[in-house]
Amino acid sequence: MAGCGNSSIVGKWQMAGGQNQTVWEFSSNGSVLVGEVAGRYKLGDPDRIKIETPFSTTVYQVKISTDQLVLQEPGGSKLEFTRITEAQR
């Protein structure tokens, strides 16, 4: 599995579960767009990411491979994503 640097998470990720699921877009400048909601993210260690939006701040354990992203709240829910590539748009 790849390490969790900014470059590995940058891009668009679609939540698992179908074509109409929310897309999360991570930018290299630390901004994130969760559907229509703008926020900020910060990668930490060990393998943690903090996502801040106007509605909440959440820290997740993050696992990234080439085209899969898993965000897991400590002791809580798991969000699974697939990377959206140019060919899928």
C-alpha positions as CSV (number, residue, x, y, z in Angstrom):
1,M,0.0,0.0,0.0
2,A,1.2,3.5,-0.9
3,G,2.2,5.9,1.8
4,C,-0.2,8.7,2.7
5,G,1.4,11.8,1.2
6,N,-0.6,14.8,-0.1
7,S,-0.1,13.6,-3.7
8,S,-1.7,10.2,-3.1
9,I,-5.0,11.6,-1.9
10,V,-5.3,14.5,-4.3
11,G,-8.1,14.0,-6.9
12,K,-11.7,13.0,-7.0
13,W,-13.1,10.0,-5.1
14,Q,-16.6,8.6,-5.3
15,M,-18.2,6.9,-2.4
16,A,-18.9,3.2,-2.9
17,G,-22.4,2.2,-3.6
18,G,-23.3,3.4,-7.0
19,Q,-23.1,6.2,-9.6
20,N,-25.1,8.7,-7.6
21,Q,-22.9,8.7,-4.5
22,T,-21.2,11.8,-3.1
23,V,-17.9,12.8,-4.7
24,W,-15.1,14.0,-2.5
25,E,-12.4,16.1,-4.2
26,F,-9.1,16.7,-2.4
27,S,-6.8,19.5,-3.8
28,S,-3.1,19.8,-3.3
29,N,-3.6,23.1,-1.4
30,G,-5.4,21.4,1.5
31,S,-8.9,22.1,0.4
32,V,-11.6,19.5,0.1
33,L,-15.0,19.5,-1.6
34,V,-17.5,17.0,-0.1
35,G,-20.3,17.1,-2.6
36,E,-21.2,20.8,-2.6
37,V,-19.6,21.5,0.8
38,A,-16.1,23.2,0.9
39,G,-13.7,22.4,3.7
40,R,-10.1,21.8,4.6
41,Y,-8.1,18.7,5.2
42,K,-4.8,18.0,6.9
43,L,-2.9,14.7,6.8
44,G,-1.1,13.6,9.9
45,D,0.4,10.5,11.3
46,P,0.0,7.7,11.8
47,D,-2.2,7.5,8.8
48,R,-4.7,10.1,10.0
49,I,-6.6,12.8,8.2
50,K,-8.5,15.7,9.8
51,I,-11.4,17.0,7.7
52,E,-13.0,20.3,8.7
53,T,-16.2,21.6,7.1
54,P,-18.6,24.3,8.3
55,F,-20.7,21.6,9.8
56,S,-18.1,19.4,11.6
57,T,-14.5,18.4,12.2
58,T,-13.7,14.7,11.9
59,V,-10.5,12.7,12.3
60,Y,-10.3,9.5,10.3
61,Q,-7.8,6.7,10.0
62,V,-6.9,6.7,6.2
63,K,-5.8,3.9,3.9
64,I,-4.9,4.7,0.3
65,S,-4.0,2.4,-2.5
66,T,-3.8,3.4,-6.2
67,D,-7.6,3.6,-6.7
68,Q,-9.1,2.9,-3.3
69,L,-9.5,5.1,-0.3
70,V,-10.9,4.1,3.1
71,L,-11.7,6.6,5.8
72,Q,-12.5,5.0,9.2
73,E,-13.6,6.9,12.3
74,P,-11.9,5.5,15.4
75,G,-14.4,2.9,16.7
76,G,-16.9,4.2,14.2
77,S,-18.2,4.1,10.6
78,K,-16.1,3.3,7.6
79,L,-16.3,5.3,4.3
80,E,-15.0,3.6,1.1
81,F,-14.2,5.4,-2.1
82,T,-13.0,4.6,-5.6
83,R,-10.8,7.1,-7.5
84,I,-12.5,8.8,-10.4
85,T,-10.1,8.8,-13.4
86,E,-10.4,11.0,-16.5
87,A,-11.8,8.1,-18.5
88,Q,-14.8,7.9,-16.1
89,R,-15.9,11.5,-16.5
